[in-house]
Amino acid sequence: MRLIPTEEQRDLAAAVRSFLADRAPMSRVREIAESADEPYDRAVWARMSSELGLAGLAVPAEHGGSGAGFGEVAAVLEELGAALTPVPYLSAAVAASLLVALDAKDLLPGVAAGETVAVVAPPGEEPPVGRLVDRGEWVLEGAVEPVPDGPSADLLLVVASTGDGRRGVFAVAPDAPGLTVTPLASFDTTRPQARLGLRGVPARPLGAPDAGAAVDRALDVAAVLLAAEQLGGMRRCLDAIVEYAKLRVQFGRYVGSFQGVKHRLADMHCVLEQAESIVRYAVWAADEAPDELPEAAALAASFMGRAYFQVANDHLLLHGGIGFTWEHDAHLYYKRAKADELMLGAPRVHRARLAAVLGLT
């Protein structure tokens, strides 16, 4: 059992970090976040996919990918989370894992090349309903919201109820008749969200008629990969506020010398250390121990949301008055942390699921 990143994973992270510093600085992040026309940075996405080959990291080589594991995907997501890069990499990675599980061979090459941005529309409390019509084709009825990166999608993977407690996964084109994709006002403007309205939308079923197991695994993978992205954001917040505490002078002293500040920074560091242990275990389980994945994913989801928001909140507050200004980057991490905390459900949902997995209910 190896939880420490390999040398290759560290080199990959360093390459991505250098690329993002050059091509996606915070000024570019703000430009995309404030744009009404660009849901993500298409130029950065194209170079990430073509030059770095990141879109197909976890896609098998026979389908156009590089056949790497979730450890490599997590290394990339940590850097993207640290830089708040506005690209749909998290959604695309989750969609790719689901397509691999469903053996959707014809869709994988485009996803691996980054030419097709696939996004999973997760099932809510009332998932859409899939039914067969007279001509023997499937159509979907209902609505899904929120769908992270929904406005960016070239391919929507909709999880729908097919009757008798079964769940199916359906491929839907973003321009399909009867489909409406409505952008939502999002607290985190670096990751757009959408509402899908489905009124007799023609859809193509993928995989087995009952794809429940594949869907559950995809949701676990989503929790693990989101946790990796959150870890990157937490680390960037702590690094930034530590540097600020070394430079900011108040009452003739560096603020980092004040006991209250030192204790707060120490608490943030302890939270980060716990978070890293949880994420490393979850990523290992996703690659090496599928039987442990549900527990590891529930643990990561129940801990990381609150932890990231705590660190991002303290990061903002310790910057003092400047941290509350629109011009400072602290509010971007604060908003990302809060949006991530709720993306896959409130922390209490994941705590209840973890308790169920551990047999405590």
For each residue, the residues with C-beta under 8 A, 3 or more apart:
1: 284 288
2: 6 284
3: 277 280 281 284
4: 280
5: 9 10 13 71 75 280
6: 2 9 10 71
7: 10 11
8: 11 12 72
9: 5 6 12 13 71 72 75
10: 5 6 7 13 14 75
11: 7 8 14 15
12: 8 9 15 16 72 75 76
13: 5 9 10 16 17 75 76 78 79
14: 10 11 17 18
15: 11 12 18 19 52
16: 12 13 19 20 52 54 75 76 79 80
17: 13 14 20 21 79 82 83
18: 14 15 21 22
19: 15 16 22 23 24 47 48 52
20: 16 17 23 24 44 79 80 83 85
21: 17 18 24 25 83
22: 18 19 25
23: 19 20 28 43 44 47
24: 19 20 21 28 29 41 44 83 85 86
25: 21 22 28 29
26: 29 30 83 84 329 332
27: 30 31
28: 23 24 25 31 32 41 44
29: 24 25 26 32 33 83 84 85 86 190 332
30: 26 27 33 34 332
31: 27 28 34 35
32: 28 29 35 38 40 41 86 190
33: 29 30 86 189 190 332
34: 30 31 189
35: 31 32 38
36:
37:
38: 32 35 41 42
39: 149 151 152 183 192
40: 32 45 86 87 88 149 152 192
41: 24 28 32 38 44 45 85 86 87
42: 38 45 46
43: 23 46 47
44: 20 23 24 28 41 47 48 85 87
45: 40 41 42 48 49 87 88 89 114 117
46: 42 43 49 50 114
47: 19 23 43 44 50 51 52
48: 19 44 45 51 52 54 55 87 89 114
49: 45 46 52 53 54 55 56 113 114 115
50: 46 47 53 113 114
51: 47 48
52: 15 16 19 47 48 49
53: 49 50 56 57 66
54: 16 48 49 57 76 89 114
55: 48 49 89 92 96 111 112 113 114
56: 49 53 59 64 65 66 96 111 112 113 114
57: 53 54 65 66 68 72 73 76 93
58: 65 68 69 70 72 73 93 96 97 100
59: 56 63 64 65 66 67 96 100 108 111 112
60: 63 65 67 100 108
61: 64 65 66 67
62:
63: 59 60 100 105 108 109 112
64: 56 59 61 108 109 112 113
65: 56 57 58 59 60 61 68 96 108 112
66: 53 56 57 59 61
67: 59 60 61
68: 57 58 65 71 72 73
69: 58 72 73 286 287
70: 58 73 74 97 221 224 225 283 286 287
71: 5 6 9 68 74 75 283 284 287
72: 8 9 12 57 58 68 69 75 76
73: 57 58 68 69 70 76 77 93 225 228
74: 70 71 77 78 224 225 228 279 283
75: 5 9 10 12 13 16 71 72 78 79 228
76: 12 13 16 54 57 72 73 79 80 89
77: 73 74 80 81 89 90 93 225 228 229 232
78: 13 74 75 81 82 228 229 231 232 235
79: 13 16 17 20 75 76 82 83 232
80: 16 20 76 77 83 84 85 87 89 90 229 232
81: 77 78 84 228 229 230 231 232 233 236 336
82: 17 78 79 232 233 235 236
83: 17 20 21 24 26 29 79 80 232 236
84: 26 29 80 81 190 233 332 333 336
85: 20 24 29 41 44 80 89
86: 24 29 32 33 40 41 190 191
87: 40 41 44 45 48 80
88: 40 45 91 92 117 119 149 152 153
89: 45 48 54 55 76 77 80 85 92 93
90: 77 80 93 94 148 149 222 225 226 229
91: 88 94 95 117 118 119 120 148 149 152 153
92: 55 88 89 95 96 111 114 117 118 119 149
93: 57 58 73 77 89 90 96 97 225
94: 90 91 97 98 120 218 221 222 225
95: 91 92 98 99 111 118 119 120 155 157
96: 55 56 58 59 65 92 93 99 100 108 111 112 118
97: 58 70 93 94 100 101 217 218 221
98: 94 95 101 102 120 157 169 214 215 218 221
99: 95 96 102 104 107 108 111 118 157 206
100: 58 59 60 63 96 97 103 104 108
101: 97 98 207 214 217 218
102: 98 99 169 206 207 208 211 214
103: 100 207
104: 99 100 107 108 171 206 207
105: 63 108
106: 109
107: 99 104 110 111 116 118 155 171 206
108: 59 60 63 64 65 96 99 100 104 105 111 112
109: 63 64 106 112 113
110: 107 113 115 116
111: 55 56 59 92 95 96 99 107 108 114 115 116 118 155
112: 55 56 59 63 64 65 96 108 109
113: 49 50 55 56 64 109 110 116
114: 45 46 48 49 50 54 55 56 92 111 117
115: 49 110 111 154
116: 107 110 111 113 154 155
117: 45 88 91 92 114 149 152 153 154 155
118: 91 92 95 96 99 107 111 153 154 155 156 157
119: 88 91 92 95 147 148 149 150 152 153 155 156 157
120: 91 94 95 98 157 159 218 222
121: 144 147 150 156 157 158 159 196
122: 144 147 159 219 222 344
123: 127 144 159 160 161 167 215
124: 127 144 145
125:
126: 142
127: 123 124 142 144 159 160 161 167
128: 140 141 142 143 144 158 159 160 161 198
129: 140 141 142 160 161 162
130: 138 139 140 160 161 162 168 170 203 205
131: 138 139 141 162 163
132: 136 137 138
133: 136 137 138 139
134:
135:
136: 132 133
137: 132 133 202
138: 130 131 132 133 170 202 203 204 205
139: 130 131 133 178 200 201 202 203
140: 128 129 130 158 160 170 172 198 200 201 203
141: 128 129 131 198 199 200 201
142: 126 127 128 129 160 198
143: 128 195 196 197 198
144: 121 122 123 124 127 128 147 158 195 196 198
145: 124 184 193 194 195 196
146: 150 184 186 193 194 195
147: 119 121 122 144 150 153 156 193 194 195 196
148: 90 91 119 191 192 193 343
149: 39 40 88 90 91 92 117 119 152 153 191 192 193
150: 119 121 146 147 153 156 181 183 192 193 194 195 196
151: 39 181 183 192 193 194
152: 39 40 88 91 117 119 149 192
153: 88 91 117 118 119 147 149 150 156 174 181
154: 115 116 117 118 174
155: 95 107 111 116 117 118 119 171 172 173 174
156: 118 119 121 147 150 153 171 172 173 174 179 196
157: 95 98 99 118 119 120 121 169 170 171 172 206
158: 121 128 140 144 169 170 172 196 198 203
159: 120 121 122 123 127 128 167 168 169 170 211 215
160: 123 127 128 129 130 140 142 167 168 169 170 203
161: 123 127 128 129 130 166 167 168
162: 129 130 131 166 167 168 209 210
163: 131 166
164:
165:
166: 161 162 163 209 210 212
167: 123 127 159 160 161 162 210 211 212 215
168: 130 159 160 161 162 205 206 207 209 210 211
169: 98 102 157 158 159 160 205 206 207 211 214 215
170: 130 138 140 157 158 159 160 203 204 205 206
171: 104 107 155 156 157 203 204 206
172: 140 155 156 157 158 176 179 198 201 202 203 204
173: 155 156 176 179
174: 153 154 155 156 179 181
175: 179
176: 172 173 179 201 202 203
177: 200 201 202
178: 139 198 199 200 201 202
179: 156 172 173 174 175 176 196 197 198 199 201
180: 195 196 197 199
181: 150 151 153 174 194 195 196
182: 194 195 197
183: 39 150 151 192 193 194
184: 145 146 192 193 194 195
185:
186: 146 189 191 192 193 339
187: 335 338 339
188: 191 335 336 338 339 340
189: 33 34 186 192 335
190: 29 32 33 84 86 332 335 336
191: 86 148 149 186 188 336 339
192: 39 40 148 149 150 151 152 183 184 186 189
193: 145 146 147 148 149 150 151 183 184 186
194: 145 146 147 150 151 181 182 183 184
195: 143 144 145 146 147 150 180 181 182 184
196: 121 143 144 145 147 150 156 158 179 180 181
197: 143 179 180 182
198: 128 140 141 142 143 144 158 172 178 179 201
199: 141 178 179 180
200: 139 140 141 177 178
201: 139 140 141 172 176 177 178 179 198
202: 137 138 139 172 176 177 178
203: 130 138 139 140 158 160 170 171 172 176
204: 138 170 171 172
205: 130 138 168 169 170 209
206: 99 102 104 107 157 168 169 170 171 211
207: 101 102 103 104 168 169 211 214
208: 102 211 214
209: 162 166 168 205
210: 162 166 167 168
211: 102 159 167 168 169 206 207 208 214 215
212: 166 167 215 216
213: 216 217
214: 98 101 102 169 207 208 211 217 218
215: 98 123 159 167 169 211 212 218 219
216: 212 213 219 220 294
217: 97 101 213 214 220 221 290 293
218: 94 97 98 101 120 214 215 221 222
219: 122 215 216 222 223 297 344
220: 216 217 223 224 286 293 294 296 297
221: 70 94 97 98 217 218 224 225 286 293 297
222: 90 94 120 122 218 219 225 226 344
223: 219 220 226 227 282 297 298 300 301 344 350
224: 70 74 220 221 227 228 279 282 283 285 286 293 296 297 300
225: 70 73 74 77 90 93 94 221 222 228 229
226: 90 222 223 229 230 301 304 340 343 344
227: 223 224 230 231 275 278 279 282 300 301 304
228: 73 74 75 77 78 81 224 225 231 232 279 283
229: 77 78 80 81 90 225 226 232 233 340
230: 81 226 227 233 234 275 304 305 307 308 337 340
231: 78 81 227 228 234 235 272 275 276 279 304 308
232: 77 78 79 80 81 82 83 228 229 235 236
233: 81 82 84 229 230 236 237 308 312 333 336 337 340
234: 230 231 237 238 271 272 275 307 308 311 312
235: 78 82 231 232 238 239 272
236: 81 82 83 232 233 239 240 333
237: 233 234 240 241 268 311 312 315 330 333
238: 234 235 241 242 265 268 269 272 311 315
239: 235 236 242 243
240: 236 237 243 244 315 329 330
241: 237 238 244 245 265 268 314 315 318 319
242: 238 239 245 246 256 265
243: 239 240 246 247
244: 240 241 247 248 255 318 319
245: 241 242 248 254 255 256 261 265 318
246: 242 243 254 256
247: 243 244 254
248: 244 245 254 255 256 320
249: 252 253 254 255
250: 253 255
251:
252: 249
253: 249 250 257 258
254: 245 246 247 248 249 257
255: 244 245 248 249 250 258 261 318
256: 242 245 246 248 261 262 265
257: 253 254 261 262
258: 253 255 261 262
259: 262 263
260: 263 264
261: 245 255 256 257 258 264 265 318
262: 256 257 258 259 265 266
263: 259 260 266 267
264: 260 261 267 268 314 318
265: 238 241 242 245 256 261 262 268 269 318
266: 262 263 269 270
267: 263 264 270 271 314
268: 237 238 241 264 265 271 272 310 311 314 315
269: 238 265 266 272 273
270: 266 267 273 274
271: 234 267 268 274 275 307 310 311
272: 231 234 235 238 268 269 275 276 311
273: 269 270 276 277
274: 270 271 277 278 303 307
275: 227 230 231 234 271 272 278 279 303 304 307 308
276: 231 272 273 279 280
277: 3 273 274 280 281
278: 227 274 275 281 282 299 300 303 304
279: 74 224 227 228 231 275 276 282 283 300 304
280: 3 4 5 276 277 283 284
281: 3 277 278 284 285 296 299
282: 223 224 227 278 279 285 286 293 296 297 299 300
283: 70 71 74 224 228 279 280 286 287
284: 1 2 3 71 280 281 287 288 289 296
285: 224 281 282 288 289 290 292 293 295 296 297
286: 69 70 220 221 224 282 283 290 293 296 297
287: 69 70 71 283 284
288: 1 284 285
289: 284 285 292 293 296
290: 217 285 286 293
291:
292: 285 289 295 296
293: 217 220 221 224 282 285 286 289 290 296 297
294: 216 220 297 298 357
295: 285 292 298 299 354 357 358
296: 220 224 281 282 284 285 286 289 292 293 299 300
297: 219 220 221 223 224 282 285 286 293 294 300 301
298: 223 294 295 301 302 350 351 353 354 357
299: 278 281 282 295 296 302 303 354
300: 223 224 227 278 279 282 296 297 303 304
301: 223 226 227 297 298 304 305 344 345 347 350 353
302: 298 299 305 347 350 351 353 354
303: 274 275 278 299 300 306 307
304: 226 227 230 231 275 278 279 300 301 307 308 340
305: 230 301 302 308 309 340 341 342 347 350
306: 303 309 310 341 347
307: 230 234 271 274 275 303 304 310 311
308: 230 231 233 234 275 304 305 311 312 337 340 341
309: 305 306 312 313 334 337 338 341
310: 268 271 306 307 313 314
311: 234 237 238 268 271 272 307 308 314 315 337
312: 233 234 237 308 309 315 316 330 333 334 336 337 338
313: 309 310 316 317 334 337
314: 241 264 267 268 310 311 317 318
315: 237 238 240 241 268 311 312 318 319 323 330 333 334
316: 312 313 319 323 324 330 331 333 334
317: 313 314 320 323
318: 241 244 245 255 261 264 265 314 315 323
319: 241 244 315 316 322 323 328 330
320: 248 317 323
321: 324 325
322: 319 325 328
323: 315 316 317 318 319 320 328 330 331
324: 316 321 328 330 331
325: 321 322 328 331
326: 331
327:
328: 319 322 323 324 325 331
329: 26 240 332 333
330: 237 240 312 315 316 319 323 324 333 334
331: 316 323 324 325 326 328 334 335
332: 26 29 30 33 84 190 329 335 336
333: 84 233 236 237 312 315 316 329 330 336 337
334: 309 312 313 315 316 330 331 337 338
335: 187 188 189 190 331 332 338 339
336: 81 84 188 190 191 233 312 332 333 339 340
337: 230 233 308 309 311 312 313 333 334 340 341
338: 187 188 309 312 334 335 341 342
339: 186 187 188 191 335 336 342 343
340: 188 226 229 230 233 304 305 308 336 337 343
341: 305 306 308 309 337 338 346 347
342: 305 338 339 345 346
343: 148 226 339 340
344: 122 219 222 223 226 301 350
345: 301 342 349 350
346: 341 342 349 350
347: 301 302 305 306 341 350 351
348: 351 352
349: 345 346 352 353
350: 223 298 301 302 305 344 345 346 347 353 354
351: 298 302 347 348 354 355
352: 348 349 355 356 361
353: 298 301 302 349 350 356 357
354: 295 298 299 302 350 351 357 358
355: 351 352 358 360 361
356: 352 353 359 360 361
357: 294 295 298 353 354
358: 295 354 355
359: 356
360: 355 356
361: 352 355 356
